[in-house]
Amino acid sequence: MESEPDLARIAATVGDPRRIQMLALLMEGRALTAKELALGAGVEPATASAHLKRLQEDGLLEAAAQGRHKYFRFASEHVALLVENLMRVAPRKVAAVRVSTPVPLRRARYCYDHLAGALGTGLLDHMLRKGWLQDDTEPKQLALTPRGGKALALFGVDVDTAQGRRRQFACRCLDWSERRDHLGGALGAALAQELQARKWIERKKHTREVRVTAAGEEGLAAFGVRL
């Protein structure tokens, strides 16, 4: 008997406000405990356990035990991409008390595994100006030009591995603080890895915040990106 995707089931799973909040918390890119997810979603631990069970049953999360704790993370990159796309198309919600985005997060942060904020949008602008990337025929998708492939490879980005990943290679991702696009997909993740390997950026522990080092300020300026 042929099977087909149960879209109604997965829509109901991610459509629950508490479960989608848990998924959004995991966009930081690090595994979280059930207690951390319960606090972040504003529910009691017992309620969180039921939500986490549903997310695991539907293949969205996986758990790994370490010591006394069990850590939850996305079951695959496809889940992160799903949440990222939902963030991109979701209407803006007006909070009862408006809290401005902290300046460090606006300057540089991670959006799952690629760079966002002024740093992320600046990098994409630079690559488009240089002709390293160009818009593809598919909406939001970007194509790497021969010039761009050569330049990024010389810079140290593992382009071949990024192209072999089972996810979008390069795409525009609307930055919620800058209101412009930054580079998402496997190429965006590979570029972030190279900047971190060069010690141009450092990730603040347990947050999405990124600090641009002194070497990074100098290197990015030479690269053509000024913050």
C-alpha positions in Angstrom: 0.0 0.0 0.0 1.4 3.4 -1.0 1.8 6.0 1.7 1.7 9.8 1.5 2.9 12.5 3.9 0.4 13.2 6.7 0.4 17.0 6.3 -2.6 17.4 8.6 -0.8 15.6 11.4 2.5 17.6 11.2 0.5 20.9 10.8 -1.3 20.1 14.0 1.9 19.2 15.8 3.8 22.4 14.9 0.5 24.5 15.1 0.4 24.2 18.9 1.7 27.4 20.4 3.8 25.7 23.1 5.3 23.2 20.7 6.2 25.8 18.1 7.8 27.9 20.9 10.0 24.9 21.9 11.0 24.5 18.3 11.9 28.2 18.1 14.0 27.9 21.2 16.1 25.2 19.5 16.9 27.5 16.6 19.8 28.7 18.9 21.5 25.6 17.5 22.2 23.9 20.8 20.5 21.0 22.6 18.2 21.9 25.5 16.9 19.9 28.4 13.2 19.3 29.0 13.3 21.8 32.0 14.9 24.5 29.8 12.3 24.0 27.1 9.5 24.0 29.7 10.7 27.3 31.1 11.1 28.8 27.6 7.6 27.7 26.6 6.0 28.7 29.9 4.6 25.3 30.8 4.9 22.9 33.7 7.5 20.0 33.3 4.7 17.4 33.0 3.0 19.3 30.2 6.4 19.8 28.5 7.0 16.1 28.6 3.8 15.4 26.7 4.7 18.0 24.1 8.2 16.7 23.7 6.8 13.1 23.3 4.6 14.3 20.4 7.5 16.1 18.8 9.6 13.0 19.0 6.8 10.7 17.7 6.4 12.9 14.6 10.1 12.9 13.9 10.8 16.5 14.7 13.0 16.1 17.7 15.5 13.5 19.0 16.8 13.1 22.5 20.2 12.1 23.8 20.9 11.1 27.5 24.0 12.6 29.1 24.5 12.0 32.8 21.3 12.8 34.7 19.9 14.9 31.9 18.2 14.2 28.5 18.9 16.8 25.8 16.6 17.5 22.9 17.6 18.8 19.5 16.2 18.8 15.9 16.0 15.4 14.4 17.4 16.7 11.1 18.3 19.9 9.3 15.0 19.7 7.5 13.3 20.5 10.8 15.4 23.6 11.2 14.6 24.6 7.7 10.9 24.1 8.4 11.0 26.4 11.4 13.2 28.9 9.6 10.6 29.1 6.7 7.8 29.5 9.2 9.6 32.4 10.8 10.0 33.9 7.4 6.3 33.8 6.4 4.7 34.3 9.8 2.9 37.6 10.3 4.4 39.9 12.8 2.8 39.8 16.3 2.6 43.0 18.3 3.7 42.3 21.9 1.8 43.9 24.8 5.1 45.4 25.9 7.4 46.3 23.1 11.0 45.2 23.8 13.6 46.4 21.3 16.1 43.9 19.9 19.3 44.1 21.9 22.1 45.9 20.0 24.5 43.0 20.1 21.9 40.6 18.5 21.2 43.2 15.8 24.9 43.4 15.0 25.7 39.7 14.7 23.9 36.5 15.7 23.3 33.0 14.6 20.1 32.0 12.8 20.3 28.3 13.5 23.7 27.6 11.9 24.2 30.6 9.6 24.9 34.3 10.4 22.3 36.9 10.7 22.0 40.5 11.9 24.1 43.3 10.3 27.0 40.9 9.8 24.9 38.4 7.9 23.2 40.9 5.7 26.5 42.7 5.1 28.1 39.4 3.9 25.3 38.7 1.5 25.4 42.2 0.1 29.1 41.9 -0.4 28.8 38.6 -2.3 26.0 39.9 -4.5 28.0 43.0 -5.3 31.1 41.0 -6.2 29.0 38.7 -8.4 29.8 35.6 -6.4 26.1 34.9 -5.9 23.1 35.7 -8.2 19.4 35.1 -8.0 18.3 31.7 -9.2 15.2 30.9 -11.2 13.5 29.6 -8.0 12.2 32.2 -5.6 14.6 33.0 -2.7 17.2 30.6 -4.1 20.7 31.8 -4.9 23.2 30.4 -7.5 26.9 30.4 -6.9 28.8 31.8 -9.9 32.1 30.3 -11.1 33.8 33.4 -9.8 32.1 33.0 -6.4 33.0 29.4 -6.2 36.7 30.1 -6.8 36.8 33.1 -4.4 35.0 31.2 -1.5 37.2 28.2 -2.0 40.3 30.3 -1.9 38.9 32.0 1.3 38.7 28.5 2.9 35.0 27.7 2.6 34.3 24.0 1.8 32.0 24.7 -1.1 32.0 21.1 -2.4 30.8 19.7 1.0 28.1 22.3 1.2 26.8 21.5 -2.2 26.6 17.8 -1.2 24.5 18.4 1.8 20.9 17.3 1.7 19.4 20.8 2.2 19.1 24.1 0.4 22.5 25.1 -0.9 22.1 28.9 -0.8 19.0 31.0 -0.2 17.8 34.4 0.9 16.6 34.4 4.5 14.7 37.5 5.6 16.5 39.0 8.6 13.9 40.0 11.2 16.0 42.7 12.8 17.6 44.2 9.6 14.5 43.7 7.4 16.9 42.6 4.6 18.1 39.2 3.5 21.0 37.3 4.9 22.5 34.1 3.4 20.9 30.9 4.5 21.3 27.3 3.6 24.4 25.0 3.6 26.6 27.7 2.0 25.7 30.2 4.8 26.5 27.6 7.4 29.9 26.8 5.7 30.8 30.5 5.6 30.0 30.9 9.3 32.1 27.8 10.1 35.1 29.3 8.3 34.7 32.7 10.0 34.7 30.9 13.4 37.7 28.8 12.4 39.6 32.0 11.5 38.6 33.3 15.0 37.0 36.3 13.3 33.8 35.6 15.3 33.1 34.1 18.6 29.7 32.7 19.8 28.6 33.8 23.2 28.0 30.8 25.3 24.3 29.6 25.5 23.0 32.3 23.2 22.8 33.1 19.5 24.9 36.3 20.0 28.1 36.6 18.0 31.0 38.8 18.9 33.2 40.0 16.1 36.8 39.9 17.3 39.5 42.5 16.6 41.0 40.2 14.0 37.5 39.8 12.6 36.9 43.5 12.3 40.2 43.9 10.4 39.6 40.8 8.2 36.0 41.7 7.4 37.0 45.2 6.4 39.6 43.8 4.1 37.0 41.3 2.8 34.7 44.3 2.1 32.3 44.2 5.0 32.1 47.0 7.5 29.8 46.9 10.6 
